[in-house]
Amino acid sequence: MKPLQLSITLSIVAIILALLSVTMQFDWNKLDTETSVVTDEVQKTDNSDRITTLPNSNAVTFVDTTMDANPRTDYLQLEEKIARLERQLEGLHRLIRSSGLDLAIPLLGDHPGGPGSLFEQLGKEAASRAQFEMRREELSQQAANIRDNDYSRYGPDRYRELEELNRAARPSRGPDNEQDRTKRSKALDQMVEEFPDAYETSVAVAEQALHEALSGNTEQVEAHLQTLAETSPYTNILTEQGMEALPTIQTFLARQYIDQNRIEEASDLLNQLADKFPNSLIVEPSSGSVPTQPRTALEIVNEIRQEQGLPQ
């Protein structure tokens, strides 16, 4: 199986496992409750010699078939639930065997040089992604509140002008030419001049800095960071793509400094990241077909320091 196919298959299996675990937990909880009800009903009967109760167990062995109808019906329902759970488990086993996962797990297990437990890795990635989404939702709500305040402060007409400038200043997703860059730069300068305290202005400058960072234009990134330092009152800036702008920009810039052998400047930037944004979640660009998982700024800082032999 090709690596990409295996990755897709494992992702599907992980989702199925999660859904099935919830279903099984729900059914077993009900099973325990209903078994307890059956036991209580049985214990209320006057003829104790009609049943045998296993020690330390909710299981009941019926000896006499002349019991009341309700406990018998409940017992049959429990048997049906158990059979349904067994069918679900068998379906999962068939899926694992057909995907080859039963063979992949020993190969990718905890042997020397292996990547560790496959399911543990999938669980960590899912938890990291969930944490990233929760953080993004939190910052999105903060950004919406700030935009509402800006709208009240500037009024409908001026805020409409701000939005139009923001659209003109946004980096293009396709090929860029000199005319587009000039138009974008002019709109961005106007935003900084006329709406320096607006949240949209900080977002526009940050997105332009990210665009330049991905293009490897270090001087432009530094210029935009300086603009944010001088004009923006915000430390938590969320881009339209849902990324925490400042720590992400600083991470990209630190790696560029290292590539340019500007180790001292990179070290200073890493110290700022560790001090101001240790728990910010960052998704770095991926060189392969599989996207990178979100990591905290501190994790990335420690990784870079270790790679470069910098003090922790």
N, C-alpha and C positions, 0 to 999 in steps of 0.2 A: 504494500500500500504506500502511495506517495505521501511525503510528510504533510502536504497541505490537506490531502484527503483525510489522513489520520487526525489532523488538528480539527477539521470540521466535524468528523465523526465523534471525537471525544467531547467536543462542545455540546453536541446534540445529546449524547449520553448523559453528560453532567446535568443538563436541564431536565431530562427525563427522571434521573435519580432524585433530583430536588423535588419535583412534582410528586413522584411516587412516595417519597419519604413523608411528605405532608399528608397524602392520602392514607398511608399506612398508619401514621400517628393518630389521625382522626378516627379511623376504623378501630384500632386497638384500644383507644380510650373508651369508645363506645362499648367495645367488647368487654373490657374490665367492668364498666358500670353495669352492663346488662347481666354479666355473670354474677355480680354481687346481688342483683335483684333476685335472680333465680335462687341463689343460696339462701337468701332471707326468707323467700316464700317456702322453700323446702323445710327450713328449720321451724317454721310455724306449725307444721302438721303435728297432730297428736300421736300418730303411729310412727315412732322413731325407728322401728324395725323394718320399715319399708324402704329405707335408704341407707347407703353407706357413704360417709364423707371422708375423703382422703385427708390425712394429717397435713396441716400447714398448707392447705390448698383450697381454692374455690371450686375445684372440680367435684362433681356429684355423680355417683353411679346409681342409676335407678334400678330398683329390684322389683318393684310392684308397678304394674301399668295402670292401676286404678287411681292414680293421682289426679288432681284437678287439671283441667285442660290448659290453663294459662301458662304455668311453668313449662309444660311440655312444648307449647307453641314457641315460647321464648327460646327454649333450648334448640329447637329446630332452626330458628332464625339465626342463632349464633353459629350453628354448623354451616349454614349457608354463607355467612360472612367469612368464616375461615376458608371455605372453599374458594370464594371469590378472591381473597388475598393470595391464596396459593396459585391461582391462575395468573394473577398479575405478576407474581414473582417469576413464574415460569416464562411468561412473555418477555420479561426483562432478561432472563438468562438466554433466551433465544436471540435477542437483540445483541447481547454482548458477544455470543459465539459467532453470529453472522458478520459482525463488524471486525472480528479479529482481536477485540480488546482483551479477551482472555489470554491471548498469546503475547500481547503488547505489554501487559502489566508486569509479568516477570522480567521481560527484557528491559523495561524502563524502571525497574524497582531500585532498591537500595544497595545494589551491588557496587563495588568500587568503580568509580568513574561514571556512574549513572546519574541521572538528573534528580533522583529521589522519588518519593512516592508520587505516582501520577495523580491520584485523587487529591492528595494533599496540595499539590501544585495548582490543580484546577480550583480547589477551594480558596486558596490564597488569592488567586487572580480574581475570582468572583467577588471576594470580600473587598479587595482593593478597588475594583470598579464600582461597587456599591457605595463605598466611602467617597469616591470621587463624585458620583452622582448626587449624593446627599450634600456635599460641600458646594457643588455647583448650584443646586436648588436654593441653598441658603444665601449664597451670594447673589443669585438672580433676584430673590425677593428684596434684598437690600438695594440692589440697583434700581428696581422698579420704584421703591419708595423715594430714592434720591431723584429719579426722573420726575416723579410727581411733584416734588418740591421745586425742581427747576421750572416746571411748567407754570406753577403758581407764581414763581418769582419773576419770570420773564414775560408771562402773558401769552395768549394764543398766537398772536402775529409774530412776535419775536422768536418764540419757540419753533414756529414753522420755518423761519429762516434758518435757525440752528439745524433743524433736521435736514433741510435742503443742502446746507453746507456739508453736513456729515455724510450724506450720500455721495456728494462730489469728492469728498476726501478719502472715501473708502478705497483700499487697494483692490485692484482688479484681479480676478481669478485667472484670466487668460493672458495671452501675450501682452507685454507692456511696450509702449513706444514713448518717445520723448514728449510728444504732445500730451499724452495721458498723464505722464509724470508731472509736467508743468501745471496742468489743470488741477491735479490732486494736491500738489504742494501749495498752490495759491489758495485753494479752499481751506486747507489745514491752517495756513498762516492767518487767514481771516478769522477762523474759529478761535484760535489762541488769542488774537487781538481783541475781538469783540465779546467772546464768551469764555474768558479764562477760567472761571470757577465752575462752569457747567460740566456735569458728569460726561455728557456726550463728547466734549472736547478731550477729556482725559482718555476716553475709550478710543477716539480717533487717532490720537498721538500714539497710544500704546499699540494699536493694531498696525500702524505704519512702522513702528519700531520692530515688531515681530516680522513683518513682511521683509524688511531690510536684513534682519538677522538670518532669516531663511535663505536670503540671497547672498549672504556672506559680506554685506556692506557694513563693516565694523564702524567706520566713521559716522555713518548715518544713524546707526543704532545709538552710539554715544550721544549724538546731538539730540535725538528724541528723548533719551533718558534725562538729559540735562533739562530739556523743556519741561518734562513732568516734575522734576525736582524743584524747578523754579515757580511753576504756575499751578500745579494740581494740588488740591487739598485732600486727595483721596489716596489711601494706601491699598485698599481692596478694589482693584479695577478688574472687571470681568469683561472679556472680549465677547464679540457676537458668537464666537465658536465655543464659548463656555470655559475658557482658560483663564487662570489667574495671571494677569498680565505681567506685573512687575517681577515676581520670582521667576517666571518663565523666561522673560527677556534676559534677566541677569544670568540665568543658567546658560542660555545660548551664548551670551557674550563671554562668560568665563571660559567656555570651551574654545571659542575663537581666539581668546588671548593665549591659551595654551598652544593652540596650533601655530600661533605667531611668535611663540617663545617669549611671551610677555608674562612670565610666571609670577612676578611680584604683583602685578595688577590683577591677575587671576586670583591669587591668594587673598587679596583685599576684598574682591567681590564675593568670594566664597565665604569669607568671614561675615560680610553683611547678610548674605543669605541665611547662614546658620543663626545669626542673632535676631533677624527681623521676621523671617518666614520659615522657621524650621518645620512646621507642620503643613505648609502649603503643598498641595498635590500637583505634580507636574507630569505632563505627557511629552516626552522628548520625541523628535522625529525618528522614524524607523527606516533603516536601510533595506529591510527585507519586505516580504509580503505580509508578515504578521505584525500588527501594530503593537507598540510597546505598551506595557501596563503602567498606570499612574503610580508614581513614587513620591515620597515626601522630599522636600528640598534638602532636608538633612541627610537622607539616604544618598542622594546624588552628590552632595558636598563631600561626604565621607568617602564615597567611591572615587571621586576625582582626586582627593587628597592622597588616598592610598596609591592610586596609579602614578601620581607625580612625586610621591615621597614627601608630601607636605605634612607639617605637624597637624595632628588631629585636634 
